[in-house]
Amino acid sequence: MLAYSYLCTSIMKKYIVIMAVVAGLTACDNGRQQKMEEFRQKVRTQFLEEKLEKAQQELAHTDSMLQAREASKDSINAPKRSYKDSLEMAADVQGAQIRYIHKKQKEMQ
């Protein structure tokens, strides 16, 4: 009987210690969660800035290629026309991507 009461007391002590640790970790979680949210926000901002810079560089390159193609006097040929159309399509897509990134940046502010 004495061994049984000692075993129950030992289990109860462990249970109380475990509950105290869980309560302590749960109480500290709010600050940690806020820090993680701030970190995610910073990473998201940096990602959008890098994505915007890359998209603007690609658009500038595509635009210069498109202007060079339009300046070419041999733009009558069909393959060149389809190439010009693909450049126009790429420029439109890149412009839309830049507008979308600007929209997301405004939403984050």
C-alpha positions as a Markdown table, in Angstrom:
| # | Residue | x | y | z |
|---|---|---|---|---|
| 1 | Met | 0.0 | 0.0 | 0.0 |
| 2 | Leu | 2.9 | 2.3 | 0.8 |
| 3 | Ala | 4.4 | 1.7 | -2.6 |
| 4 | Tyr | 1.1 | 2.4 | -4.3 |
| 5 | Ser | 0.7 | 5.8 | -2.6 |
| 6 | Tyr | 4.4 | 6.7 | -3.4 |
| 7 | Leu | 3.7 | 5.8 | -7.1 |
| 8 | Cys | 0.6 | 7.9 | -7.2 |
| 9 | Thr | 2.4 | 10.8 | -5.6 |
| 10 | Ser | 5.3 | 10.5 | -8.0 |
| 11 | Ile | 2.9 | 10.5 | -11.0 |
| 12 | Met | 1.0 | 13.4 | -9.7 |
| 13 | Lys | 4.2 | 15.4 | -9.3 |
| 14 | Lys | 5.2 | 14.7 | -12.8 |
| 15 | Tyr | 1.8 | 15.5 | -14.1 |
| 16 | Ile | 1.9 | 18.9 | -12.2 |
| 17 | Val | 5.3 | 19.7 | -13.6 |
| 18 | Ile | 4.3 | 18.8 | -17.2 |
| 19 | Met | 1.1 | 21.0 | -16.9 |
| 20 | Ala | 3.2 | 23.9 | -15.5 |
| 21 | Val | 5.7 | 23.6 | -18.4 |
| 22 | Val | 2.8 | 23.5 | -21.0 |
| 23 | Ala | 1.1 | 26.5 | -19.4 |
| 24 | Gly | 4.4 | 28.4 | -19.4 |
| 25 | Leu | 5.1 | 27.6 | -23.1 |
| 26 | Thr | 1.5 | 28.5 | -24.0 |
| 27 | Ala | 1.8 | 31.9 | -22.2 |
| 28 | Cys | 5.0 | 32.7 | -24.1 |
| 29 | Asp | 3.7 | 31.7 | -27.4 |
| 30 | Asn | 1.9 | 35.0 | -28.1 |
| 31 | Gly | 5.1 | 37.1 | -28.2 |
| 32 | Arg | 6.7 | 34.5 | -30.4 |
| 33 | Gln | 3.8 | 34.4 | -32.7 |
| 34 | Gln | 3.9 | 38.2 | -33.1 |
| 35 | Lys | 7.6 | 38.1 | -33.8 |
| 36 | Met | 7.1 | 35.4 | -36.5 |
| 37 | Glu | 4.4 | 37.5 | -38.1 |
| 38 | Glu | 6.6 | 40.5 | -38.2 |
| 39 | Phe | 9.4 | 38.4 | -39.7 |
| 40 | Arg | 7.0 | 37.0 | -42.4 |
| 41 | Gln | 6.0 | 40.6 | -43.2 |
| 42 | Lys | 9.6 | 41.7 | -43.6 |
| 43 | Val | 10.4 | 38.7 | -45.8 |
| 44 | Arg | 7.3 | 39.2 | -47.9 |
| 45 | Thr | 8.2 | 42.9 | -48.4 |
| 46 | Gln | 11.8 | 42.0 | -49.4 |
| 47 | Phe | 10.5 | 39.3 | -51.8 |
| 48 | Leu | 8.1 | 41.7 | -53.5 |
| 49 | Glu | 10.8 | 44.3 | -53.8 |
| 50 | Glu | 13.2 | 41.8 | -55.4 |
| 51 | Lys | 10.4 | 40.5 | -57.7 |
| 52 | Leu | 9.5 | 44.0 | -58.7 |
| 53 | Glu | 13.1 | 44.9 | -59.6 |
| 54 | Lys | 13.5 | 41.7 | -61.6 |
| 55 | Ala | 10.2 | 42.3 | -63.5 |
| 56 | Gln | 11.2 | 45.8 | -64.3 |
| 57 | Gln | 14.5 | 44.7 | -65.7 |
| 58 | Glu | 12.9 | 42.0 | -67.8 |
| 59 | Leu | 10.3 | 44.5 | -69.1 |
| 60 | Ala | 13.1 | 47.0 | -70.0 |
| 61 | His | 15.0 | 44.2 | -71.9 |
| 62 | Thr | 11.8 | 43.1 | -73.7 |
| 63 | Asp | 10.9 | 46.6 | -74.6 |
| 64 | Ser | 14.3 | 47.3 | -76.0 |
| 65 | Met | 14.1 | 44.1 | -78.1 |
| 66 | Leu | 10.6 | 45.1 | -79.3 |
| 67 | Gln | 11.8 | 48.6 | -80.3 |
| 68 | Ala | 14.8 | 47.0 | -82.2 |
| 69 | Arg | 12.4 | 44.7 | -84.0 |
| 70 | Glu | 10.0 | 47.6 | -84.9 |
| 71 | Ala | 13.0 | 49.6 | -86.2 |
| 72 | Ser | 14.0 | 46.8 | -88.4 |
| 73 | Lys | 13.1 | 47.4 | -92.1 |
| 74 | Asp | 12.5 | 43.7 | -92.7 |
| 75 | Ser | 9.4 | 43.4 | -90.5 |
| 76 | Ile | 7.3 | 42.2 | -93.4 |
| 77 | Asn | 8.3 | 38.5 | -93.0 |
| 78 | Ala | 5.9 | 36.3 | -91.1 |
| 79 | Pro | 8.3 | 34.7 | -88.7 |
| 80 | Lys | 9.5 | 38.2 | -87.6 |
| 81 | Arg | 5.9 | 39.3 | -87.2 |
| 82 | Ser | 5.1 | 36.3 | -84.9 |
| 83 | Tyr | 8.3 | 37.1 | -83.0 |
| 84 | Lys | 7.2 | 40.7 | -82.6 |
| 85 | Asp | 3.8 | 39.5 | -81.4 |
| 86 | Ser | 5.4 | 37.2 | -78.8 |
| 87 | Leu | 7.5 | 40.2 | -77.6 |
| 88 | Glu | 4.4 | 42.3 | -77.3 |
| 89 | Met | 2.7 | 39.5 | -75.4 |
| 90 | Ala | 5.7 | 39.2 | -73.1 |
| 91 | Ala | 5.8 | 42.9 | -72.5 |
| 92 | Asp | 2.1 | 42.9 | -71.6 |
| 93 | Val | 2.5 | 40.0 | -69.2 |
| 94 | Gln | 5.5 | 41.7 | -67.5 |
| 95 | Gly | 3.6 | 45.0 | -67.2 |
| 96 | Ala | 0.7 | 43.2 | -65.6 |
| 97 | Gln | 3.1 | 41.4 | -63.2 |
| 98 | Ile | 4.5 | 44.8 | -62.2 |
| 99 | Arg | 1.1 | 46.3 | -61.6 |
| 100 | Tyr | 0.1 | 43.2 | -59.5 |
| 101 | Ile | 3.3 | 43.6 | -57.4 |
| 102 | His | 2.5 | 47.3 | -56.8 |
| 103 | Lys | -1.1 | 46.3 | -55.8 |
| 104 | Lys | 0.3 | 43.8 | -53.3 |
| 105 | Gln | 2.7 | 46.3 | -51.9 |
| 106 | Lys | -0.1 | 48.8 | -51.3 |
| 107 | Glu | -2.2 | 46.2 | -49.6 |
| 108 | Met | 0.6 | 45.4 | -47.2 |
| 109 | Gln | 0.9 | 49.1 | -46.1 |
